[in-house]
Structures are given as C-alpha cells and as structure tokens.
Amino acid sequence: MNTRISIVVGVLAAASLAAPMAFAQTSSSGRPEWVAPRTSWGDPDLQGNFTNLYENGTPFERPDDLAGRRLEEITGEELRQIRRELEEATRERWASDDGHGGARWWWMDSLDHERGGQAWLVVDPPDGRIPPLSDEGRRRSAAQAQARRASGRGPADSWIDRSLYDRCITRGLPGSMMPAIYGNSYQIVQTPGYVAVRYEMIHETRIIPLDGRPHLGGSVRQYMGDARGHWEGETLVVETINFKDDAAYRGAHPDTLRLVERFRRVAPDKVRWSVTVVDPQTWTRPWTFSVPLTLNDGEPVFEYACHEGNYAIRNILSGARAEEQAAQEAVESR
C-alpha cells in the first residue's frame, strides 16, 4: 500500500476510536465557560464535518461603505442586515447573469447568507484590505503579464492555458478551503502526532505532522505545499511552504511564500480558521484573513469525481475553436 494512503487510512481509522473528553472551567467571574473538548490523548479536539458554505459571497476585503469600521464592531442586527442585503444582491446578480444564473439557482437555497458570521474576511491589516504589492511583486507581476502577451497565447488555446482548478488538479492552499458555490464540506480528523484535513472539492487530503520534524527540502514542491503543525495552547498552528510555481497563492513567489494557518475551536459548533500570508517578495507586509467553519455532520464529505461527466475543458476548448473559425470566416467573407 502506498505510504501516503497508509497514513490517511491510519488517521481516519484512529480518529473513529478517539472519543473526545469535554470539560468546563470557571471564569474570573465565577461563571462556567465553554472550553474545547479534548481527545483521549489530551489535544484540543477539532474533529468533525464542517462547512463554510454560509460565508459564500462574503466580501474578501472590507467594503468601501464600511470604511473606518472594525470587523468586531459589525455584530448583531447590523451584521444580520448586511448579510440579508448580500443575499438579495446575489439573487439579483445571478438572475440577470445572461443565462448562466439558471444553473446557479440550483444552489441558492443552500447558501443562506444570513447565517454567515462576518461582514468581510481580511482581519489584518486593520483596514481590512490586502497590503500593496512590494516593488519586487509589481515587477514580477508586470513581467509575467508581458510574457503572456508576447507569447500570443489565448486563455483557451490549449488545456495548459486553463487553471489547475479547471483541470481538476487542485484548488491549492488556501483556496481549497475558501467558500464556493458548492463542495464546501471538510472533515478534520486527529490521531496522536497527526491532523488530517479532507476537502470535498477536488478530493484532496492534507496530512499534517505534529512531531516537530523539519520541512522537506526546497527541491520538493507540492501543489498544497509542505505542512508542519504544532499546538499553541488551544490553537493548532500549521506552517506551509514549498509550493509549486503554478500553485503559489495569488501570484506569490513560491520560494518565499509561507502560509500560517490557525485552527481553534471557539464553540461547540465552530472552528475559527485563519491564514496569515507571509511573502516579502510579493507584499509590503504580512496579512491575515479569517473564515468560520461550522460543524454540520449532516453534510459529510462526498466523493468528488471531477472528471466523471465533466465536459468543461472539452467545451471550453471547442468553444474557443468555434469562435476562431467564426472570426476567420468573417474575415474571408469581406
């Protein structure tokens, strides 16, 4: 059996035997407060089937009409009203989407924007905006754009011009856990020394060692990077490096990109997941976004047979060839 498969099977099997042990403690006020349960070996228990479906459509950066506000200020009825307006705007946009909205309406009933927990996702810098690109980041971005123009290639000249997601390879990290129109189920399982995260979309599983082993050498690159984790109190901290060139987040430099995730169970049905993006070759400072994961054992991870009955790539390429032929015929008919 493949070593990686063996680890996955072992983690999943052991997790099914690991009954969490919950306990409570008393706050300074003398009132009992909720504390994350523990696994049978004493780690904070993060396990379960989770979804971030309710954050679908949440603005990544702070909207202009909320300028000057802090994320923690947007709570209660104000947050509910923002979420209602978001759902109404989404319905209107999809309904007028030139025929494409019809398919999206299949998912509309499940989105339920009002259950979302945030007004936007970027939590640092405090202005809720992604920092500017560094000088090196701007130069690299411009050079890549120029090289693309000089190549003369279109966005669908070949399958290699499509994204890794289009090609059913990966959504990458952190993309694999970002809210989308469907496939928002995730499973977290734990054993002594390992945490595994299963992603429904593109059927990936990350195995995160917790035993202090060093990262792999820089010559070994992976689509989801090379993850190493450790506990800081109640929080699981995961540092990931060594990304493949075509899987580096938001055009980051694969040699210097470091993603630091934090998983913390903050309520019986919530895990707070945040990602700090560190890459001095691309941005002027590190920045962080956060997404709540909601426990929902009614939506376990299903098989994601991405190529089975999926004609997207074939149709995209054949559509591009049809457009080219039509353009050529129009020229010849003049």
N, C-alpha and C positions, 0 to 999 in steps of 0.2 A: 504493500500500500504506500502511495506517495506520502512523504513525511508531512507535508502541509495538511493533506487530508486527514492523516492520523491525528494531528494536533487538533483540528476542527472537531473531529468525531469525539476525541477525548474531552475537550472543553464542553461540548454540548451534553455529553453523557454525564459528566461530573456535575454539571450545573443542575441537571434534573434531580440530583440527590442532595443538593445543598439547600436545606430548609433555612430560610432567614430567621434570625432571632431578633425580635423587636424589643426595645426597652425605652423608658422615658427618663428624663431628668428634670430637676426643678430649676426654674429660672431664678434670677436675683429677686424677683417679686414674690417668690414663693409659689408661683403657679406652675403646674407641669407644662412642659413644652415638647413639641414633637421632635424626635430625634430619628435619624435614618436607622432602619434595622441593620443588623449585622449578619453576615454569612456565618456558617457553622465554624469557620476558621478565623472569624473576627474582623474581616474587612467590611467597610460600609457596603450595603447591598444596593446595587444599581439595577438588578436584573428585572427583565420583563419585556413585554412587547410595547413599543412606543410609537407615537406618530407625531409629526409636526405639521400635519395637514391644515390645522386651524391657523397657521401662520402664512399659508399661501396667499400671496398678494400683499403681505406686509411690506411697506417700503424698506429698502435696504438702508438708505440714508435718511436723515431727518428731513421731512418735507419743508419747503420754504415757508408755508403758512404756520409752521410751529417754530420758526426761528426764535432763538433766545430761551426756549423751554428745555428743561432737562427731562430725560426719559422717565425718571422716577416720579416726576410731578404729574404725569399723564396716567391717572388711575380712575377707578370708579365709573361714574356715569359719563364723564368726559371720554374715557377710553372706549366705553361701550358705544357712544355716539360716533366716534371716529371709525370704529370697526363696522358699524352699520352703514356709514357713508361709503366705506371701502367696498362693502359687498354690493351696494347699489351701483357704484361706479363700475365695478367689474361686470355686473349683469348688463349694463348699458353698453359697455365696450364690446363684450362678446356678442351681443345681439346685433351689433352693427358691423361685424367683422367680415363683411364681404363673402358670406357663405361659409367661412371657416368656423364661425361661432357655434353652428349647429352641433358639431361634434363635442365642443367644449361644454355645451349644456348638459351633456350626459353626466358630467362630474359636478354640476353646480350644486345639487342638493347636499353633497357630502362636504363641501368646502366650509360652510358655516363660519364665515369670517368673524362673527360676533364672539366666538369662543377664543379668538386669538388673544394673546396675553401682552402684546407690545404694540406701540404706535410706530416704531421703526426698529431696526436691528443693530446698527452700529452704536456701540456704547462708549467707545473711546477712539478718537478724541471726544471731549465733552460736547462739541458742536454737532456730533452725530454724522460727520462727513469723513469720507476716506481722505487721508492726507494727500497732498500733491505728490506727483512723481518727482524723484530725485533727478539731478542733471543727467546721470547715467541712465536712469529709467526712461527719460524723454529721448535721449539719443538712441537707445536701443529700440524703442517703440517706432521712432521715425525711420530707422534703418530697416526694420522688418517690413514696415509699410511700403517703403521704396523698393525693397527687394521683391515684394509681392507684385507691385505694379510693373516692375521691369521684367518679371517672368512672363507677363502676358496671360497668365492663367486666370480663368474664371472660377467662381465659387463652386461649380459643379462640372469641371472639365473631367474629373475622374473621382473615384471613390476616395482617393487620398486627399482630395480637397475638402472633404466633409469632416466634421468634428469627430472626436473619439466617441462621443455620446451617440451621434447619428449612426456610427458604425457598430454600436452595441459592444464597445470595448470597456468603457468606464465613464463615469461622471467625475472621476477624480476626487481629490480631497481639497477642500471640504465640500465640494459640490454634491457628493453622494448623499449628504445628509441635509441638503438645502430643500426648503419647501418647493413642491412642484404640483402639477395638476393631478397627478396620480402616483402610486408607488411610494407613498410616504411612510411605509411601515419599516420599523427597525427592531432588532432584537439584541439586547445586551445580555451576555451570559458570563459567568465568572467561575474560575477554579483557583486554587492556591497557585499564585505565580503568573496567572494569565487572565486577561479580559478579552472577550471576542465581541465584535460588533458585526451583525449581519444586516445588509442593506437589501431591501426588496428590489429596487430598480438596478438593473444590470447584475443582479445576483452575486454581489461581492461579499466577502467576509474578511475583516481585518483581525489578525491575531496580534495582540499587544502584550509582549513580555513585561513582567514586573520585577524581574530578578536582578536588575542592575547591570545586565550585560551591555557592552558597548554597542553603538550603532555599527552597521555594516560599513565597509569601506566605500569611499565615494565612487568607485568604479562600478558598483552595483546599484542601478537605478530602477525604480519601480513606479508604476502609474499612481499607486496610492502612497508612495514613499515608504520609508523605513521607520516604524513607530517603536518607541520605548516609553513605558509608563512607570509612575510611582505614586504613592499616596502622600498627600499633604493634609493631614487631619482627615476631614470628611470628604475631601476633594480628590478625585482621580485626575492627575496631570499627565498628559500624553504629549511628547515632543516627537515631531515627524520631520525628517529631512530626506535627502537623496531621491528627489523626484526626477522622472524622465523629462526631457526637454519639452515634449509636447503635452505634458500634463501639469506643468507648473501653474499655480493658481493666478488668474488674472494677468497673465503675461509676466509673472515674476521670473527672476533669474534662478534657474534650477540649482546652481551651485551654492547660492546664498540664502535661498528660501528656507525658513523654519516656521512651522506651524505648531503652536502650543495650544492644545485643547484642554478644557477643564470640564469635568462631569461631576455634578454634585446633586444629590437627591435633596430637594428642598421641601417636599410634601409627599404624602403617600402616593399621589398620582403624578408627580412632576419631577423631572430631572432637568436641571439648568445646564445647558451645553453652551460653552463659549469657545471662540477661536481667536487667538492673538496671532496676527500675521507679521512676521519679522523678516525684512529683506532690505538692508540698506542700499543694495544695488538698484532698487526699484522705487521705494517710497522714502520720503523725508523723515519718517518716524514709524515705529510700530503702531498697529491699530487693531481694534478688537470688535467683533460682533458677537451677539448672543441670541440663542433661539431656545425657547422652552420645548421640551419633549414631554408629551402627555401619555401616561400609561393607558393602553387600550388593548386588553387581551382579547377583545372581540375582533381585532384586525391583526392576526398574526402574519408573519412574512409568507407570502405566496411565491410559488415558482414564477420566475420572470424569464420566459422563453423568448428572448429578444428577437431572434432570427426566425422564429416559428410563425409563419404567416405575416411577417413584417416585410412589406414591399417598399419601404420608404426609400432606401438607397436606389433601388432599381427605378422607381418612379421619378425620383429627383433627377437622376442622370438622363433618363429617357425624355423627361420634360425639357431639360436643357438642350438636348439634341434636337427636339422638335422646334424649340424657339430659334435655334441656329439655322435650321433648314428653312423656317418661315422667313427669317431675315434675309437669307441668301436668295430665296425665290423672289422676295420683294425687290431686291437689287436687280436681279436678272430681268424682271418684268418692266423695268423702266425704259 
